[in-house]
Amino acid sequence: MSTAEWHALQDTFYRKHRLYQMQWAGLDLSKFRIAASSFGGPIALQRDDRQLLEAGAAPLLDSAIHVYAASGQTIGKIEYDGPRLAGLSWNAREELVCVQEDGNVRVFSLSGRDPVSFSLGAEARERGVAECRFWDQGLVAMTQDLRFICVSDVGEPKPRMLADAQLAEAPHSWTVVPPHVTLSRHVEVLVAAGATVLSVDAAGVQDMLLDQGPYARISVSPNGRLVALSSQLQGRIQVVSMDFQRSFSECAAPAGALGDVAWCGSDAAVLSFGSEALLVGPFGDTLSFAYDTRVHLVQELDGVRLFTGAAHELLSRVSEESRSVFQIGSTAPAALLYDAVDSMRAHASRADELVRSIRSELPQAVDTCIAAAGAEPDVRVQQALLRAASLGKSFVAAYNGDRLVDACRGLRVVNALASYAVGIPATLAQFRSLPLEAWVARLLNRNMHALALRVCAFMDAPPDHVYVHWACAKIRASTLDDDALFRVLCERLDALPGAVASYVDIAAVANACGYARLAVRLLMREPRAASQVPLLVSMGHDDAAMDAAVRSGDADLVYFVIFHLFKALPLGDFFQQLARTPQAARLFEKYCVDMGAPVLEDYYFQNDAFAESAQLVVAENLHEKDSAKLAANLKVALKMLQNDKSCAFEARTLDTQIRLLQAQRQLGEDGYGGLTLNQTLAKCLADGNYSRAAKLKTEFRVPETRFYHIKIHALVVRRDWAELARLAAARKSPVGYRPFVDECVAALQFQEAAKYIPRCDAADRAPL
C-alpha cells in the first residue's frame, strides 16, 4: 500500500482519501444554501435567493430543495414554496428540518411522507427568526430581538425560551453545545458578544471573561471538551478547554473569509477559508489543503468529509493499526504478517520464515490486521489485510474467528453502501455506531429495496419492514386500480416465508392515497386487532371495526369503537348501531351502570326494554328517604313492568311494595320508613296498634303462622302478658304453644313461660 495519502502532523498522520467524482454537472455551490448530513448522508441544495443569478446561467433556479447523494447522484426534490428559510439541516433520522423566518418548522422525509410542521411559539412568530443552529436531535433558533429558543427533540417538539443574554447587537457568532456533552445534560449556547463569550442556558447566562475577541466562529468538539475559536482582529485560531481556562493550541489563520468549521476526531479542528481547508492539530501545527473552488465541510464520527462542485473526499486520522502495518520500516508483527501474504502469493519461502518469526505474537498480529482493514478506505487494501488475518488465524490453534467474520460482513455492507449508485460513504466505525435498522432505513429512504433485502439477508436481520416500505412505495407510485394493485401486492407479500410485520402501515398509506377499498382488504389480513381496529375507525368503516373488535375478545377495543360511535353519531343512530351487536350492547350497559351514566335510560326507552328500564328506576331510588317521592318513582317503574307481559311477577311484587309504602305513610313517617312488611307488622304490634296490624295482615294476605310468630315475639318484647294470654286462649294456636314458651324463656320470663307449658304437646312438655 502507498502511504502517499498520509500527511504528517508531528507524530500523527492524517489521510485525505478521494470518495467520489461528483456526478452533478455544472453546479456552482457558492450560489446555494447547503445542508449535508453526517454518516455519509444526503446533501440538500436550495438556491440562495439573496444572490443574483443570470437567467439560464445555472441549473436549479427554482425555489425547490434538491437532494443529492454524497456521490452527486440525484435522490429527489422537495417542493418548497413557503417563506424564506432561516436555516435547514438533517437530523439523525435523515429528515430535513427547515426553519422558516416566520417561526414555523417543517420536517421533510425522503420516503415521501407528508411533512410534519410545528411552531417555535408566539415569540418567534411575532419577532421572526434570524439564524438557527442544529444538532442531530434538535435545534436552537435566534430571533430578530436576539433571544434564543430551544427545541431539544424535533420528533417531540417542546419549544422553550433560554435565558435572556441582554445582547445589544447581533453576536459575531454563536454555536450550540448538545445536551449529551454538557455537565447539566441541558442545551447550552456559546455566544460571541464583544470581546468575550457568553454561555447561555435555560437557567441563566455566564460570562467566560475573555478579552481577545470578537470571535468570528465558535465550534465545540464532539466530546464537548474543547472549543475552537477564530479571532477576527488578531487573525488567530485557538483551541481551548470547555471552561475557557486553558489554551491547548494556537495558530495563524489564512487570509480569506472563514467558512465551515468541523472536528476531525476530538482533538483536531478543520476550518475552510474559501478554497482552502486548514487542519489545526492538538499542538498548534497545521496542514493546509488547497482546492479549485470553495470547499464545504461535513463533520463525521471519525473524520471530516470535504466536498466541492467537482470532488468529495474524506479527511481522517490514520489509525494506530494502519500505522503498525504500513508505516515505512515497521517491524511490528502485523506488518510481518502482511508481508508474509505478499511472499506467499509470490511463492517465496520467506513467507514461512516470517510467520515462524512471529509465532508467539500471531493472535495480536491477526487482531491488528482486522482492525486495520476496518480503518482502511480502499477495498483492495481491506482485502489484503483480511487475507493476512486469515493466514495468521490458520496458524493459531484456538483463535476465535468471529471477529474476522464480523469484519468481513461489515466491510462488505459498507463497500456496497459506498458505491456510486448508492452514495453513502460510511466507514466501518460509523456503520457499527448505528444499529443495522438505521442503515436499512437509509436505503429505504432512497427506495433501494433490493439492496436493503440483500443487506438484511446477509446480516441475518428480519426483512419484514423492507417489504412493508416497498408496498407503501408501490402504492404511492401506482396508477393501477384497487383490485389490480391488491393482486400485485399479494403476489409478493404472500410469497414471504413469514407473516408481514404490519398490514396496518400499508393500509394507512393506501387510504391516504385514495385506495379505500384496497385499504380495507389489506386490513382484513392484519392479525392484530389492536392495530386493525383504530385504522378502520379512522377510515369510517364502523361496522367492520366493531366486528373486528368483537372477534378479538378484547373489551377495551370494543369500548374504543363504542366511544367513537357515541361521539360521531346522533344518539338515536348510535343506539341502532349498538343494537346490531349484542356483545357491544351488553358492554355498553355494564359501563353505564358502573359509571351511573344517564344515557342508559334513553337507550332502554328506545329499545322498549321495559324490565331493564324499571330495574334502572328502582336502582336509582334504593337510597331515597322520602317515602312519597319513592312511591311516585316506583309507580313509574310499575307502569313500565306492566307493559311487559313476561314481568307479571315483578309487577305484582312492585305493586305490593308501593302499597306497603302507602300504608307506612299512614302509620307515620317516624320509625316506619324503609321497613319490610314483617318489620312493619312487628313495629305495629310493639307499639300496641293491634287493630292496624290485623288490617295489614288481611290487606297483604300474611299467612296465619307467620303472623302468629311475629305477634308472639312483639307481645313478649312489649311485656304485654295479658294480650299474650288472650292470644293463647282465643283459639287453638296454628303454631302450637312451644313458640310462647321459647319467646318467654328468651326474655328470661320463666314464670310466664311456665303458664304455657301445660298447653304444649306431650312430646314437647317433657324437655321443657
Summary of the structure (lengths in Angstrom):
residues: 768
radius of gyration: 44.2
end to end distance: 122.5
largest distance: 138.5
contacts: 2384
relative contact order: 0.05
helix: 44%
strand: 20%
